[in-house]
Amino acid sequence: MGYLYEIAATAPAFLKPAHYDAHPPARTGEPAIIPFGSDRQQHCVLWEPDEVRHDMPVFYFHGGAYVFGEAESMVDAANAYNAQGYRFCSVGFREAPFHKFPAMVDDAFIGALTALSWMEEHNIPCKRIIIGGTSAGGHLAALMCYARWLQEAFGFPVERIAACISVAGVADASDLLVKPFPSYGAWRTQVDLATVGKNRAAMRRAVARYSPVDIVEKEAGEGAVPRIPLFVVHGRRDTLSPFFSQLRLVEALRKANGKGSVELLTLEGRHWQHMNTTVTMHKDAVEESPILTALFSWLERVDAESQPGEPHSRSSA
C-alpha cells in the first residue's frame, strides 16, 4: 500500500508551486558552475545570496536513488537557504546505469573538495561548512561526515564540517538493494546480487563498508566517530527510505557523541512518505514551514555553539 501511495503522491509533489519561485531571494548574479570532471553530472552549482548572513556555506547532495537528478535540481533548497543568507553549493555526481557504485561517493568527495578550493581561490569564507543531502544524497552526506576511512582516503578536512543535515536520507546502504530497480544499476558491480539474493543480513554485510549506520555502530565502540551534530527530517511511514534505519543511525550517534548530538524531526502521518518529504520540503516559505523553521533555528544554535577552526574531535562517548 505504501508503494502505491508513493506513486500516487509523486506527480502532485512535483506540481506543487514553490513559494520562492514567486518570491525569489535576492542573488548576486547567476549561479557559478564549478566543474570537476568530464561527465555532464560532474559539476557543482553555487548559488550566492545578495546578503550573506552566515559564513558557513552549505554543500548539498540531491536525491534520486543514484539514477535520477542533477545538481541543478536542488534549486528549491537553494532558494530556501539563500533566503536565510546561506551560500548553497549543490554537488553533482555520476549516476547509474552508466556509472556504477561507488562512482557517486568518489564524485561527492572530489566535487566538494573542488568546490572548497574554488571558494578559497575566490576569497569566499569556508573555514566551516555544512553538509546535507536528500534521500540518496543523505546517504552521501552521512558518509562524508561519519565515514572516517573515506575522509582519510580522499583527504577530506572533517574538522571543517560544522553540521550534517539529512532529509529522508538512506542510513542503511542495504535499503538501496531491496528492489531490483532502480538501485540494481548502481550496485551490481559492488554487490553480487545473484549470490546475496533477498537476504537482508547478507545485503548488509555486503555493503557495510558504505553503510553509515554500520560504520557508526562499529566505530562508536572504538571512540572514532566524528563529533558532528546531525539534524534529521524523516517520515515515520517512509516506504522508500525506512524510518527504522534512520532511527538506528540516530541512536548510534547519540550513543557515540551524546544525546544532544542529534536532533530528530519525525514527520507523522501517511502524507509524509518519501516523495512528498523530499520533493516538497523546500517549496514552502521558511517562516511558514514548521520543518524549515526548526531546521534553521537549529543551524543558528550550531553556529553559535561551535568555534571557528575548532576541530571535531573523535568521540569517547
C-alpha positions in Angstrom: 0.0 0.0 0.0 2.9 2.3 0.8 4.4 2.0 -2.7 1.0 2.7 -4.3 0.8 5.9 -2.2 4.3 6.9 -3.3 3.3 6.5 -6.9 0.1 8.5 -6.4 1.8 11.3 -4.5 4.8 11.8 -6.9 3.0 14.0 -9.5 1.3 16.3 -7.0 4.6 16.7 -5.1 6.4 17.9 -8.2 3.5 20.1 -9.3 3.2 21.9 -6.0 4.1 25.5 -6.5 7.2 26.7 -4.8 7.0 29.9 -2.7 10.4 31.2 -3.8 9.5 30.8 -7.5 7.0 33.6 -6.9 9.2 35.4 -4.3 12.8 34.7 -5.4 15.5 35.6 -2.9 17.9 38.4 -4.0 21.0 36.9 -5.5 24.3 38.2 -6.8 24.2 37.3 -10.5 23.8 33.9 -12.0 24.9 30.7 -10.1 28.5 29.7 -10.6 29.2 26.4 -12.3 32.3 24.6 -10.9 33.3 21.6 -13.0 35.4 18.7 -11.6 35.2 16.1 -14.3 34.3 15.4 -17.9 30.9 13.8 -17.3 27.9 16.2 -17.6 27.0 15.4 -14.0 30.4 16.2 -12.6 30.0 19.8 -11.6 28.8 21.9 -8.7 26.3 24.8 -8.8 26.9 27.6 -6.3 24.0 30.0 -5.6 25.1 33.2 -3.8 22.6 35.3 -1.9 22.8 39.0 -2.3 23.0 39.4 1.5 25.3 36.7 3.1 24.5 36.4 6.8 26.4 33.2 7.5 30.0 32.3 6.8 29.2 28.6 6.6 28.3 27.6 3.1 26.0 24.6 2.6 27.2 21.7 0.5 24.3 19.6 -0.6 23.7 16.3 -2.5 20.5 15.6 -4.4 18.3 12.5 -4.2 17.1 10.1 -7.0 18.3 6.6 -6.0 21.7 7.3 -7.7 19.8 7.1 -11.0 17.9 10.4 -11.3 18.5 14.0 -10.6 21.2 16.6 -11.1 22.9 19.4 -9.3 20.5 22.0 -10.7 17.5 20.0 -9.3 18.2 21.5 -5.8 17.1 25.0 -6.8 14.2 24.9 -4.3 16.6 24.1 -1.4 19.0 26.8 -2.7 16.2 29.3 -2.7 15.3 28.5 0.9 18.9 28.6 2.1 19.7 31.8 0.1 16.6 33.5 1.7 18.2 32.8 5.1 21.6 34.2 4.0 23.5 31.0 3.3 25.6 30.2 0.3 24.3 27.0 -1.3 26.5 24.6 -3.3 24.8 21.6 -4.9 27.4 18.9 -5.7 26.6 16.7 -8.7 27.7 13.2 -9.2 27.7 10.5 -11.9 24.7 8.1 -12.0 23.7 4.6 -12.9 23.3 2.6 -15.0 26.2 4.1 -17.0 28.3 4.6 -13.8 28.3 2.0 -11.1 28.7 2.5 -7.4 30.9 3.8 -5.8 31.4 6.4 -8.5 28.8 8.5 -6.7 30.8 8.5 -3.5 34.0 9.4 -5.3 32.3 12.3 -7.0 30.8 13.5 -3.7 34.2 13.9 -2.1 36.1 15.1 -5.2 33.3 17.6 -6.1 33.2 19.0 -2.6 37.0 19.3 -2.4 37.0 21.1 -5.8 34.3 23.5 -4.6 36.2 24.2 -1.4 39.3 25.1 -3.4 37.3 27.2 -5.8 35.8 29.2 -2.9 39.2 29.7 -1.3 40.6 31.0 -4.7 37.6 33.4 -4.9 38.1 34.6 -1.3 34.8 33.1 -0.1 34.8 32.2 3.6 34.6 28.5 4.0 36.6 27.6 7.2 33.5 25.7 8.4 30.9 24.1 6.1 27.5 22.4 6.4 27.0 19.1 4.7 23.5 18.0 3.7 21.5 15.7 1.4 18.2 14.3 0.5 17.4 10.6 0.1 20.4 9.0 -1.6 22.1 12.4 -1.2 21.5 12.0 2.6 23.5 8.7 2.3 26.4 10.7 0.7 26.2 13.4 3.3 26.4 10.8 6.2 29.3 9.1 4.6 31.1 12.4 4.1 30.6 13.2 7.8 30.9 9.9 9.6 33.0 7.5 7.4 36.5 8.0 8.7 38.1 5.7 6.1 36.6 7.7 3.3 37.7 11.0 4.8 41.2 9.7 5.1 41.2 8.2 1.6 40.2 11.5 0.0 42.0 13.8 2.4 38.7 15.5 3.3 39.0 18.0 6.1 36.5 16.7 8.6 37.5 19.3 11.1 35.8 21.9 8.9 32.4 20.2 8.9 30.2 22.1 11.4 26.9 20.2 10.9 25.2 17.5 8.9 21.6 17.6 7.6 19.7 14.5 6.3 16.3 14.8 4.7 14.8 11.2 4.4 18.3 10.1 4.0 19.4 6.5 3.3 21.1 5.4 6.6 21.5 1.7 5.9 23.0 1.1 2.4 21.3 -2.3 2.2 18.0 -0.4 1.9 19.1 0.5 -1.6 19.2 -3.2 -2.5 15.6 -4.2 -1.6 14.2 -3.6 -5.0 15.9 -4.5 -8.3 15.0 -1.1 -9.9 16.5 1.4 -9.9 19.1 0.6 -7.3 20.4 -2.5 -9.0 22.0 -0.5 -11.8 24.1 1.4 -9.2 25.0 -1.5 -7.1 25.5 -4.5 -9.3 29.3 -4.1 -9.6 29.7 -3.6 -5.8 27.5 -6.5 -4.7 26.9 -9.9 -6.3 23.1 -9.8 -6.1 22.8 -13.2 -7.6 24.6 -14.6 -4.5 23.2 -12.2 -2.0 19.6 -12.6 -3.2 17.0 -11.1 -0.9 18.7 -11.9 2.4 18.9 -8.6 4.2 21.6 -9.8 6.5 23.8 -10.8 3.6 23.0 -7.5 1.9 24.0 -5.5 4.9 27.3 -7.4 5.2 28.0 -6.9 1.5 27.6 -3.1 1.6 28.5 -2.4 5.3 31.7 -0.5 4.1 29.4 2.1 2.6 26.6 2.0 5.2 26.5 4.9 7.6 24.7 3.0 10.4 27.1 0.1 10.2 30.1 2.4 10.2 28.9 4.4 13.2 27.8 1.3 15.2 31.2 -0.2 14.6 33.3 2.8 15.4 31.2 4.0 18.3 32.9 1.3 20.4 36.3 2.5 19.2 35.8 6.2 20.1 36.3 7.1 16.4 33.0 8.8 15.4 33.5 12.5 14.4 31.6 14.8 16.7 29.5 16.4 14.0 25.9 17.4 15.0 23.2 15.9 12.9 19.7 17.2 12.0 17.3 14.6 10.6 14.0 15.1 8.9 12.2 11.8 8.3 8.7 10.5 7.8 7.8 7.7 10.2 5.9 5.9 7.3 8.5 6.5 4.7 8.3 3.5 2.3 11.5 4.0 0.2 13.9 5.0 3.0 12.8 3.2 6.1 12.4 5.2 9.2 13.8 2.3 11.3 17.2 2.5 9.6 17.4 6.2 10.2 16.5 5.7 13.8 19.3 3.2 14.2 21.8 5.8 12.9 20.3 8.4 15.3 20.7 6.1 18.3 24.2 5.0 17.3 25.3 8.7 17.0 23.7 9.5 20.3 25.5 6.6 22.0 28.8 7.8 20.5 28.5 11.5 20.9 25.8 12.2 23.4 22.0 12.7 23.3 22.3 16.3 22.2 24.4 15.4 19.1 21.3 14.6 17.0 18.0 16.4 16.5 15.4 14.1 15.0 12.3 15.7 13.5 9.9 12.9 12.9 7.1 13.6 10.4 3.9 11.8 11.4 1.1 10.6 9.1 0.9 8.8 5.8 1.2 12.1 4.0 4.9 12.4 4.9 6.2 9.5 2.9 9.3 9.6 0.8 8.5 11.6 -2.3 6.3 14.2 -0.6 9.0 14.8 2.0 11.9 15.0 -0.4 10.2 17.0 -3.1 8.0 19.5 -1.2 10.0 20.3 1.9 11.9 23.2 0.5 9.0 24.6 -1.5 7.4 26.4 1.4 8.3 29.8 2.8 10.7 29.3 5.7 8.7 31.4 8.1 5.5 29.5 7.3 7.1 26.0 7.5 7.5 24.4 10.9 10.0 22.0 9.4 12.2 24.7 7.9 11.8 26.9 10.9 13.1 24.1 13.1 16.0 23.4 10.8 17.2 27.0 10.5 16.8 27.6 14.2 19.0 24.5 14.8 21.6 25.8 12.4 21.7 29.1 14.3 22.4 27.2 17.5 25.1 25.2 15.9 26.7 28.3 14.6 26.5 30.0 18.0 27.9 27.0 19.9 30.8 26.0 17.6 34.0 27.8 17.4 35.7 28.7 14.1 38.7 26.5 13.4 37.9 24.1 16.3 38.3 20.5 15.1 35.6 17.9 15.7 37.4 15.5 18.0 36.9 11.8 17.9 34.2 10.7 20.4 34.9 8.8 23.5 31.2 8.8 24.4 
